[in-house]
Amino acid sequence: MTDLNALHYTDEHEWIAADGGTVTIGITDYAAEKLGDVVFVELPAVGTEVTAGTVVGEIESTKSVGELYAPVTGTVVEINDTVVDDPSLVNAEPFAGGWLIKVAVADGALEGLMDRDAYVALTEG
Protein backbone atom coordinates (compact mmCIF):
# COMPACT_ATOMS: atom_id res chain seq x y z
CA MET A 1 0.00 0.00 0.00
CA THR A 2 1.28 3.42 -0.95
CA ASP A 3 1.75 5.91 1.89
CA LEU A 4 -0.78 8.54 0.80
CA ASN A 5 0.77 11.08 3.16
CA ALA A 6 4.09 10.85 1.28
CA LEU A 7 2.45 11.91 -2.00
CA HIS A 8 1.87 15.37 -3.44
CA TYR A 9 -1.48 16.35 -4.96
CA THR A 10 -2.99 18.83 -7.43
CA ASP A 11 -6.39 20.47 -7.60
CA GLU A 12 -6.87 18.50 -10.85
CA HIS A 13 -6.96 15.35 -8.63
CA GLU A 14 -3.60 13.93 -9.57
CA TRP A 15 -1.06 12.43 -7.21
CA ILE A 16 2.69 12.70 -7.57
CA ALA A 17 5.27 10.40 -5.96
CA ALA A 18 8.86 11.63 -6.00
CA ASP A 19 11.82 9.30 -6.37
CA GLY A 20 14.97 11.35 -6.89
CA GLY A 21 14.72 13.25 -10.14
CA THR A 22 11.76 11.22 -11.40
CA VAL A 23 8.13 11.49 -10.38
CA THR A 24 5.32 9.00 -10.89
CA ILE A 25 1.92 10.51 -11.67
CA GLY A 26 -1.59 9.09 -11.45
CA ILE A 27 -5.10 10.18 -10.60
CA THR A 28 -6.48 9.92 -7.10
CA ASP A 29 -9.10 7.48 -5.88
CA TYR A 30 -11.46 10.48 -5.58
CA ALA A 31 -11.01 11.28 -9.30
CA ALA A 32 -11.33 7.63 -10.30
CA GLU A 33 -14.58 7.33 -8.36
CA LYS A 34 -16.00 10.53 -9.89
CA LEU A 35 -15.07 9.38 -13.41
CA GLY A 36 -16.76 6.00 -13.05
CA ASP A 37 -15.54 2.93 -14.91
CA VAL A 38 -12.47 3.93 -16.92
CA VAL A 39 -12.55 2.39 -20.41
CA PHE A 40 -9.77 4.24 -22.29
CA VAL A 41 -6.50 5.95 -21.39
CA GLU A 42 -4.38 8.01 -23.78
CA LEU A 43 -0.90 8.95 -22.58
CA PRO A 44 1.94 10.99 -24.06
CA ALA A 45 4.83 9.20 -25.77
CA VAL A 46 8.10 8.59 -23.96
CA GLY A 47 10.39 11.52 -24.68
CA THR A 48 7.56 14.06 -24.75
CA GLU A 49 8.38 17.36 -23.05
CA VAL A 50 5.51 18.33 -20.74
CA THR A 51 4.77 21.65 -19.08
CA ALA A 52 2.99 21.93 -15.75
CA GLY A 53 -0.66 22.80 -16.20
CA THR A 54 -0.98 21.60 -19.80
CA VAL A 55 -3.05 18.69 -21.08
CA VAL A 56 -0.92 15.61 -21.73
CA GLY A 57 -3.49 12.85 -22.04
CA GLU A 58 -7.07 11.74 -21.77
CA ILE A 59 -9.02 9.41 -19.51
CA GLU A 60 -12.38 8.22 -20.79
CA SER A 61 -14.99 6.53 -18.65
CA THR A 62 -18.50 5.26 -19.16
CA LYS A 63 -19.70 8.64 -17.78
CA SER A 64 -17.35 11.24 -19.26
CA VAL A 65 -14.01 12.14 -20.76
CA GLY A 66 -11.42 13.78 -18.52
CA GLU A 67 -8.14 15.42 -19.39
CA LEU A 68 -4.87 14.48 -17.78
CA TYR A 69 -2.82 17.55 -16.87
CA ALA A 70 0.91 17.58 -16.29
CA PRO A 71 1.39 18.57 -12.65
CA VAL A 72 5.11 19.20 -13.27
CA THR A 73 7.41 20.29 -16.08
CA GLY A 74 9.83 17.71 -17.45
CA THR A 75 10.30 14.84 -19.88
CA VAL A 76 8.17 11.68 -19.98
CA VAL A 77 10.53 8.77 -19.31
CA GLU A 78 7.97 5.96 -18.97
CA ILE A 79 4.29 5.31 -19.54
CA ASN A 80 2.22 2.58 -17.96
CA ASP A 81 1.47 0.35 -20.95
CA THR A 82 -0.43 -2.00 -18.66
CA VAL A 83 -3.02 0.67 -17.85
CA VAL A 84 -3.35 1.52 -21.56
CA ASP A 85 -4.17 -2.16 -22.20
CA ASP A 86 -6.34 -2.48 -19.07
CA PRO A 87 -7.80 0.96 -18.17
CA SER A 88 -9.83 -0.57 -15.31
CA LEU A 89 -6.60 -0.49 -13.24
CA VAL A 90 -7.16 3.27 -12.83
CA ASN A 91 -10.27 2.41 -10.80
CA ALA A 92 -9.02 -0.76 -9.12
CA GLU A 93 -5.54 0.45 -8.10
CA PRO A 94 -5.31 4.24 -8.50
CA PHE A 95 -2.27 4.51 -6.19
CA ALA A 96 -0.49 1.35 -7.37
CA GLY A 97 -0.91 -0.48 -10.69
CA GLY A 98 -3.05 2.36 -12.05
CA TRP A 99 -0.22 4.92 -12.23
CA LEU A 100 -0.02 6.72 -15.56
CA ILE A 101 3.33 8.31 -16.40
CA LYS A 102 6.82 8.91 -15.02
CA VAL A 103 8.48 12.26 -15.67
CA ALA A 104 12.10 13.36 -15.19
CA VAL A 105 11.98 16.73 -13.43
CA ALA A 106 14.31 19.44 -12.21
CA ASP A 107 14.80 20.42 -8.56
CA GLY A 108 11.89 22.40 -7.18
CA ALA A 109 9.35 20.76 -9.48
CA LEU A 110 7.08 19.85 -6.57
CA GLU A 111 6.83 23.35 -5.13
CA GLY A 112 3.27 24.56 -4.87
CA LEU A 113 1.70 21.10 -4.79
CA MET A 114 -0.61 20.07 -1.95
CA ASP A 115 0.08 17.64 0.85
CA ARG A 116 -2.50 14.99 1.82
CA ASP A 117 -4.25 17.15 4.43
CA ALA A 118 -4.75 20.02 1.96
CA TYR A 119 -6.03 17.62 -0.70
CA VAL A 120 -8.51 16.00 1.67
CA ALA A 121 -9.75 19.46 2.67
CA LEU A 122 -10.22 20.28 -1.04
CA THR A 123 -12.26 17.16 -1.77
CA GLU A 124 -14.39 17.50 1.35
CA GLY A 125 -15.01 21.23 0.83
N, C-alpha and C positions, 0 to 999 in steps of 0.2 A: 504494500500500500504506500502510495506517495504521501509524503508529509505535506499536507496542503498549506501549512503555515510557512513552509520554506519557499513557496512559489510567489511569484509576482503576478499581478492581475491588471487588466485594462477595463475601461468602461464599455468596451465592445465585447466583454465576456470571454476574453482569452486568458489563458494562463501561460506563464513563462517560467521555465526552470533553467537556471544558469549552471553551467559546468565549464569553468574556465572561460575561454573566449567563444564558446558556442552555447546557444540557448535552444531549448526545445520548446515548441509552441503547440498549443492545442486549444480547444474550446472547453469551457467549464461545464460541469454537470448541470448547472442552472440553464446555460444556453442550450445544451443538448436536450434537456427536458422541454424547454420552450419551443424548440424546432420540431419536436416530434420525431418519428422514425426517419433517420437519415438514409437516403437511397442513392446519393451521388455526391462525390467529393472531387473537386478540381483543384489541383495544387500547382504552384509554379515549378518550372524546371530547375534542376540542380544547376547552379551557376548564375541564376537570376539575381540581379541586384535589387533589393527591396528597400523602400523608404518608409519609415514609421508613419502610420496614419493612412497609407495607400492600400487599395484593394489588391490582394495578391492571389485570391482564389475564391471558390464558391462552394457552398454547402447546401445541397438541396434535400428537402425532406418531403414527406407526404403532405405537409401543411403549407410549406413556403420555401423560398429560396433566400439564403442568407449569404452575405459577403464575408470573406475572411480578410481581415485587415492585418497588415504587418505592424506589430506592436513595437518593433525595433528597426533600425537601419542596419543593413549588412548584406551578406551574400548567402543564398540558400546553398547549404552543403549536403543536405539529405532530405528526401521526402519519404513519407511512410507509404510505400507501395501497397502494403497489406491493407491499409484503410481505404485506398483507392479501389482495391479489389473487393473489399468487404466493408462498405461504409457503415454498417450497423455497429462496428466497433466504436464509433464516435459516441453512440448512446450507451453501449454496454460497458466501455472502459475509457471514459473521457480523460482520466488522469494517468492512464497506463498505455495499453495497446492502441488507444484511439488518438494518440498524438499525431500531429499533422506534418510539421516541417522542423528542420534544424537550421539555424542561421548563425554564421560566424559574425561576431559583432566586435566593435571597438570598446575600450574602457568607457564606462559612464552610460552605456546603452540602456541600463535599467532605471536610470534616474527618472523620477516622475511617475513610475508605476505604483500601483496600490499594493499594500500588504493584505493578508487574509482578512483582518478585522475591517479594514476600509471596504473591501469588496463585499463582505457579508452585509455591512451597513447599506451599501448601494443596492443590493438585491432585495433587502428587506424594507427599503424606504419607499 
